[in-house]
Amino acid sequence: MPEFSSRFWADFGANHEKQALNYTEFVKNYLPTARRVAREIFECERGAFYPIVYFDGTSKDSCDSYVGRSLYLPAIHAQNCWWHYQYFQDPDFLKNQAYPVMRECALFYVELLAKNAPGDYILWPTVPAETTGWTKNFEFNKNCIEDIANVK
């Protein structure tokens, strides 16, 4: 099952933002669920985590699969909202749709990192694209390239 934002990557990269209008609407409307997932799955009081989602009209999310817990997923949604704003330059969209999503995604990472010891900025547990799930002692389930690049 592909992650929802991946269906729109070509639209952003090919400068065809109009084809992704329903994407940004979905991301904004999913924000309450993303906040709940951050609280329930990652025990973060603030922020939003966008897991892989089902497309069958239900409100189910998929954090039970290893891919569904990849930490870069919220950053991708925030980035796509920013690209949407850059394309259309609509201040109302930025204020009412993009900024709330970008803010909550950033707060998720702040909260997640705050759970670490002071000075420890390790992003974990996560699943990098080059592994097939959880590795022994989580050896390769921290500070994945996708996570660092997208969070930055």
C-alpha positions as CSV (number, residue, x, y, z in Angstrom):
1,M,0.0,0.0,0.0
2,P,1.7,3.3,-1.0
3,E,1.9,6.2,1.3
4,F,-0.7,8.9,0.4
5,S,1.7,11.7,-0.5
6,S,3.6,9.5,-3.0
7,R,0.6,9.7,-5.3
8,F,1.3,13.4,-5.7
9,W,5.1,13.6,-5.9
10,A,5.0,13.9,-9.7
11,D,2.6,16.7,-9.5
12,F,4.8,18.8,-7.3
13,G,8.0,17.9,-9.2
14,A,6.5,18.5,-12.6
15,N,5.0,21.9,-11.6
16,H,1.4,20.7,-12.0
17,E,0.2,21.8,-8.6
18,K,-3.4,22.0,-9.8
19,Q,-3.5,18.3,-10.0
20,A,-2.7,18.1,-6.3
21,L,-5.5,20.4,-4.9
22,N,-7.3,17.5,-3.3
23,Y,-4.0,16.4,-1.6
24,T,-3.6,19.6,0.4
25,E,-7.3,19.5,1.4
26,F,-6.9,15.9,2.6
27,V,-3.8,16.7,4.6
28,K,-5.5,19.6,6.4
29,N,-8.7,17.6,7.1
30,Y,-6.6,14.7,8.4
31,L,-4.8,16.9,10.9
32,P,-7.0,15.9,14.0
33,T,-6.3,12.2,13.3
34,A,-2.6,12.9,12.8
35,R,-2.6,14.6,16.2
36,R,-4.3,11.6,17.8
37,V,-1.8,9.3,16.2
38,A,1.1,11.4,17.6
39,R,-0.4,11.1,21.1
40,E,-1.4,7.5,21.0
41,I,1.4,5.9,19.0
42,F,4.4,8.1,19.8
43,E,3.2,9.5,23.2
44,C,3.8,13.1,22.0
45,E,1.6,15.6,23.7
46,R,1.9,18.1,20.8
47,G,2.4,17.6,17.1
48,A,1.0,15.5,14.3
49,F,2.1,12.2,12.7
50,Y,0.8,11.3,9.3
51,P,1.0,7.5,9.0
52,I,0.2,5.5,5.9
53,V,-3.6,5.7,5.5
54,Y,-6.2,3.6,3.9
55,F,-8.1,4.9,0.9
56,D,-11.4,3.1,1.6
57,G,-13.2,6.0,3.2
58,T,-12.6,4.9,6.7
59,S,-10.6,6.7,9.4
60,K,-8.2,3.8,9.9
61,D,-4.5,4.4,9.9
62,S,-1.6,2.0,9.6
63,C,1.0,2.4,12.2
64,D,1.1,-1.3,12.8
65,S,3.2,-2.0,9.7
66,Y,6.9,-1.1,9.9
67,V,6.6,1.3,6.9
68,G,3.8,3.1,8.6
69,R,6.1,4.2,11.4
70,S,8.8,5.8,9.2
71,L,9.5,9.1,10.9
72,Y,10.0,11.1,7.6
73,L,6.3,10.8,6.7
74,P,5.1,14.0,8.5
75,A,7.9,16.0,7.0
76,I,6.9,15.0,3.5
77,H,3.4,16.3,4.1
78,A,4.7,19.6,5.5
79,Q,7.1,20.0,2.6
80,N,4.4,19.3,0.0
81,C,2.1,22.0,1.7
82,W,5.0,24.4,1.4
83,W,5.6,23.6,-2.2
84,H,1.9,24.1,-2.9
85,Y,2.1,27.6,-1.3
86,Q,5.2,28.5,-3.3
87,Y,3.4,27.5,-6.5
88,F,0.2,29.5,-5.9
89,Q,1.5,32.2,-3.5
90,D,-1.9,32.3,-1.8
91,P,-1.4,33.9,1.7
92,D,-4.9,32.6,2.8
93,F,-3.8,29.0,1.9
94,L,-0.6,29.4,3.8
95,K,-2.4,30.8,6.9
96,N,-5.3,28.4,7.0
97,Q,-4.1,25.2,5.4
98,A,-0.4,24.9,5.0
99,Y,0.9,26.6,8.2
100,P,-1.2,24.5,10.6
101,V,0.0,21.3,9.1
102,M,3.7,22.5,8.9
103,R,3.5,23.7,12.5
104,E,2.1,20.5,13.9
105,C,4.6,18.3,12.0
106,A,7.5,20.4,13.3
107,L,6.1,20.1,16.9
108,F,5.9,16.4,16.5
109,Y,9.7,16.3,15.9
110,V,10.4,18.7,18.8
111,E,8.3,16.5,21.1
112,L,9.8,13.3,19.8
113,L,13.4,14.5,20.3
114,A,12.5,16.0,23.7
115,K,11.9,12.4,24.9
116,N,15.6,11.7,24.4
117,A,18.3,12.5,26.9
118,P,19.5,16.1,26.8
119,G,21.8,16.6,23.8
120,D,20.6,13.3,22.2
121,Y,19.1,14.1,18.8
122,I,18.7,10.6,17.6
123,L,15.5,10.0,15.6
124,W,14.1,6.5,16.4
125,P,12.5,4.1,16.1
126,T,12.0,4.3,12.3
127,V,12.4,2.2,9.3
128,P,14.7,3.2,6.4
129,A,13.8,2.3,2.9
130,E,16.8,0.1,2.5
131,T,15.7,-2.3,5.3
132,T,12.7,-4.6,5.4
133,G,11.6,-3.7,8.9
134,W,12.9,-3.7,12.4
135,T,16.6,-4.7,12.7
136,K,18.2,-6.5,15.6
137,N,18.6,-4.1,18.6
138,F,17.2,-1.4,16.3
139,E,20.7,-1.1,14.9
140,F,19.5,0.4,11.6
141,N,16.3,1.9,12.8
142,K,17.6,5.3,13.8
143,N,18.8,8.4,12.1
144,C,17.8,7.2,8.6
145,I,18.7,9.3,5.7
146,E,15.1,9.9,4.8
147,D,14.3,11.1,8.3
148,I,17.3,13.4,8.7
149,A,16.9,14.9,5.2
150,N,13.1,15.5,5.5
151,V,13.1,16.7,9.1
152,K,15.9,19.2,8.3
